[in-house]
Amino acid sequence: MLGRAYWPIGCLVVGGNRYDRSELAGAFGDLGTLIPFVVGYVTINRLNPQAVLLGFGLVALATGLYFRTPMPVQPMKAIATVAVTQAAIVTPAMIWASGLVTGVFWLAMALTGAVSWVAALTSRPVVRGLVLGLGLSFILEGVNLMQRGPALAIAGAVLTFLLLSQSRLPAMLVLLVYGALAALITDRNLMSDLNALSPAFRLPSIGLPSLGLRDVVQGTLVLALPQAALTLGNAIIATKEENNALFPDHPVSVRLLAADHGVMNLLGAVLGGVPMCRGAGGMAGHIRFGARTGGALVILGALLLIVALFLSDSADTLFRLFPMPVLGVILFFGGIELAASANGDGASRPDRIVMVVTAGVALWNMGAGYGAGLLLHHAAKRGIVRL
């Protein structure tokens, strides 16, 4: 089991977390989700890069130290997608308001125990369907990014396949070096821009941005509400199932994850950052590339904090070292890891149908997939439909 303690010779172990080449490689296993949305928030929505990176860095660091498993930190995808694609109507104040509302909502769901009641209604076939649908969606998103540079992506994918079984040479580290070299070759200005970097410590400004009633209402209706079902299905229920199956020595509950979402989003909003969540796909990505403890998140958090405090004005230059086709390869392999974990063997025919229907609808919308699977399962259980 992944959750069993196994410490290779030469690795550093502190507080139950491992720090070695595998954890370093696994730290980058969710970049395919993190970087595109962060770049969108900074370049399109004009958010403060230091505030955005500081939020992710602090939460990632705290995550690794507290959970001690590869529990991911991701942008809330529904909110980020709407914010980036509809920047003409979505203001920074609306994004901050959505984070506040989201934080208060999930904290209330945890404190009242309502999230446990909702999770109890969710059958295992629905959860497996969510995991399968999410894995397939990651594969599709990865392929879409890979199409921006097919030759670069195919060579990166082949390289990754060949190295995945080589523990001495982590595939992710080789893939990152490969991507950086490709970026330096294809982007003629990148080397001069990197040489021009001048790290300088900049103290962050802490404080809640000014918000009006209109910002709160629009942030709730346009951003926070569409995200709620996705957070419940993927970031809370599916993440809890995956974590507890892979790391039985470090179990989590849906109530803990709901409270966790409340705290991290209230913190992010105060910092002027963006709404954040967990995710079964992110955990699969970290694990696929070598992470086995929270050490990967501690490493990731430390790196993000360094960039936030010393290089935040140059973050866009650093992100150019990660070509989109290479990020697509990372997403692709994370999706394979997640989809393969949705094991339906031994399940009855009705359960397999519920799983497949949930996965199919989830490819369109995760919240709708959760609702469709839930309705179909309970309808079949009560004899309303025959599967």
N, C-alpha and C positions, 0 to 999 in steps of 0.2 A: 504493500500500500504506500501511496505517496506520503501519507501522514506519519509513517514510521520514521523514527530518528535514524538517519544514516549520514555520518559525517566523513567524507573522504579525507585521506591524509593531506595535510597542508591547508585545510580550510580553517577560517576563523569562526568560532561559534560564540555569540554573545546574547544572553537572554533568550535562548531558544532559537535565535535566528542565525542562519548561515551566511557567511560572506566569502564568496569565492568566484571563480570564473563563470560557473553555471548561474549563480544568482545575478551576477553582473549582466550576463547575456539575457536572462529572463526579465530583467528590469525593463528592457526595451520591447518586450513582447506585445505591448498594447499601443505602440506608437502610431500604428495605422489608424486608430480611432482618435488618439489625442491630438496629434499634430495638425491634421486638416481642419478640425474645428477650432483649435486655438488660433491658427493662422487666419481663419475666417472672422473670428471675433475681433482680432486685433486690426486686420487690414480693412475689413468691410464695415464692421460695426464701430470701429474706432475706439475700442476699449483700451484702457491703460495696460500695456503688456506686463508691467511689473505686478500689478494687482492680480491679473489672471494667473500668471506663473506662481506668484506667492501663495495663492489659494491652493493650487494643485500641489505645490511643494510641501506645504505644511500638512495638508491632509494625507498625502502619500507617506510622509515620515511618521505621522501619528498612527496611520493604518498598519504599517509594518511592525511598529513596536507593540501595538495593542493586540492585533489579531494573530500575528506571527504565522500567517499563511499568505499566499500570493493574492490577497484581496485587492482587486483593481480600483483605481480612481479614474473616472471617465467624465467627460462632459455629458450632460443630459441630452440625448440625441434629438428628441423631438423638439425641445426648446432651441437647441443650437441650429437645427435645420431650418426652422421657421425664422429665427433671428438672422441667419446669414442669407437666406434666399429672399427674404422680404425686408431687407434693411431700410427700404424707403419708408416703411411705416413702423418698424420696430426701433425704439430708441434705447440708448443705454439704460435710462431710468426704468423702462419696462423690463429689461433683462434683470436688473437688480431686484425689482419688485417681485418678479417671478421666483427668484431665489428665496426671498423672504417668505413669500406665501407657501412655497414648497416646503421650506424648513419647518414652518409652524404647523402645516398640515400633517407631515409625517411624525413630528414630535407628538402631536395630539393623538394620532393613530396608535402610537406606541404606548403612551401613558394611559389611554383608555382601554387598551387591549383589543381595540376593534380590528387591527391588522391580523391578529391571531385568529379571530373569528372568520375573517374573509379567507385566510389561508387554509383554514380547516375545511372550507367548502371546495377547495381546489384539489382535484384528484391527481394521482400520479401520472396517468396518461396525458393530462393537460400539461403538466410540468414537462414531461418528456417531449411533448409536441412543441412547447415553447423553446426548449433547448435545441431541438432539431431545426426548427424554423430560424432561430437566431444563427445557428451555425451555417445554414445554407445562405442566409442573407449576408453573412460575413464573407462567404466564398464569392457571392455575386458582386459585392462591393469591391472585394479584392480584384476580381477580374476586370471590373470597370476601370479601376485605377491602373491596372497592368496594361490596359489597352492604350494608355497614353505613351507608352514606350515598349512595344511588344518584345523587341529583341533584348532590351535591357531586362525586362521582367522574366522572360523565359530563361535566360542565362542565370538570373538570380534564383529562380525556382529550382532549376536543375542543381545548382550549387547547394541549395538548402536541403534538397532531398538526399544528396550524397553525404552531407555532413551531419544530419540529424542524429545519427547513431554514434557519432564521434565525440565522446565526452571530453577528450583532451583539447579539442578545438571546437568550441561552441559555434553552432551554425549562425546564430544571431550576430556574434561579433564579426565573423567573416562577412556576413551579408551587409552589415553597417559599413565596414571598410570598403567593400565592393561598391556600395551606393555612393559613398563619399568620393571615391576615385572617379566614378562615372560623372558625378555632379561637377567635379573640378575640370574634367575634360570637356563636358558639353556646355558649361556656363563659363564663358571666358572671363567674366568680371568677378567671379566668386573668389579666386585666390587673392586678388588685390583688395577686395572688400574684407576678407578675413585678416589680411595683413594690417588693415587700417583699424582693426578693433582695438579699443583702449579700455580695458576693464577699470571700473571706478565704482567704489561703494556708494550706493544711494539709499538713504533711509526711506522706507516706505511710509506713506501717509495713511494712517488708520482712521476710519470714520465712515459712517453710513452716508452715502450720497443723498442729496436732497430729493425727496419724492413727493409727488402730489397725489391726490385721490384718483385722478385720471390715470396716472402711471400704474397705480396698484390695480385698478379695475381692468385696464387693458392688459397688463402683464399677467393677471390671473386668467382672463378669458382666452387670450390669444396664445399664451405660452404655457402657463402652469397646468391648466386643465387637460389639454391634449397629452401632456407628459405623464399624468397620474397613473393611467392603466399600464403604460409601458414600464414605469418604475416598479409597480406592484408585481407584474409578471416576470420581468427579467432581472431587475436590480435587487429585488427582495426574495421572491419565492424561488426562482431558478438559481440564483446565486447561493441561497441557503442550501438547496438540495445538492448543488455541485460541491460546495465547500465541505459539507458534512459527509458526503460519499468519499471524497478524496482525502480529507483530513479529519478522521473521526476523533483524533486526540484534541482537536481544537474546534469543537462544534459551535455553531451560532444558531440563533433563533430568529424568526421573522420579526419578533418584537424588538430584538436588539438591533437588527438591520434597519428597521423603521426609525428607531431613535437615532441611530447613526446617521441616517439621511437627514434627519431634522437638524442635528448639531452641525454637520459639515456644511449644510446650505446656509444656515444662519451665520456661521463663521465666514463663508465665502462672500455673502452679501455685505457684511460689515467691512470686509477688506476691499470691496469694490470689484470682486471677482465674478465668476459665472456659476450657474447651477451645476452641481456635480452629483454623481451617482456611482453605484457599483455596477456589476454586470457579469453574467456568466461567460460571455464571450471574451471579456478582458482577462478573466481568470484563466480561461483556456489558452489565451495567447501567451501569458506569462509562463504557464506550465509547459506549453509546447516547446518553448525555447530555453528551458532549464530551471526555472524558479521552482523551489520546493518549500520555501519558508518566506517569512515577511522581510527577510534581508533584501530581496529584490526591490520591495517598495521603499525601504529605507534608502537604498542606493539611488533609486529614481528620485525620491523626494529631496535628497541632498543635492543632486545635480540640478534639479529645477530651482531650488533655493539659491544656489550659486549664480545661475543665470539671472534670476529675478533681482538679486541684490547687487550684482556686479556687471551684468551684460544685458539688462532688460531692453535698452535702446537698440541693441544689435540682435535681438532674438530672431528677427526675420532673416538676417544673414545666416545665422546658425542653422535655421530650419531648412535653408536651401541645400544643406549637406545631405538631406534625406529626400531623394527624388520620389515623386508620387508613384512611379511603377514599382519601386522597391517597397514603399509602404503598402502597396497592393499585395505584394508577395507575403508580407507579414500578416496582413488581414486574411489572406487566403489560407495560410497554414493554421492560423488561430481558428478559423471556421471549420477546417477539417477536424481539428482536435475536439471542438465542441460538438459538431454533428455526430462524430463517431461515438461520443459518450452517451447519446440518447438511445440506449439499448432497449428495444422492445421485445427481445427474445423471452419466450415464456408467457407473454401477455395473451389474453384472450382476443378473439377477433374484434369484438366491440371496442376493446381498449386500444387495439392497433389502429382502428378506424378513427377513433377520437384523436389519437396522437397525430395521425397524418393530416386530418382536417385542421387541427390546431396549427400544425406546422405550415400548411399551405396558406391559410389565411394570415398567419403571422408574417409571411414573406411580404405581404402587402402592408399590414399594420399590426404591430405586436399587441396592442390593446384589443383590437378587434379579434385577433387570434385567440387571446385569452378568453374573451367573452363567448366566442363561437364554440370553443372546446368545452367550456364550462356548461353552456346550455345543452350541447349535444350529449355530454356525459350524463347529466341529471335527467334529460329526457329519455335516454335509453335505460337508465336505471329504474325509472318509474313506468317503463313499458309504453311510453308515448310514441316512441319510434323503435323500430327493430333494425339492428345493425348486423 
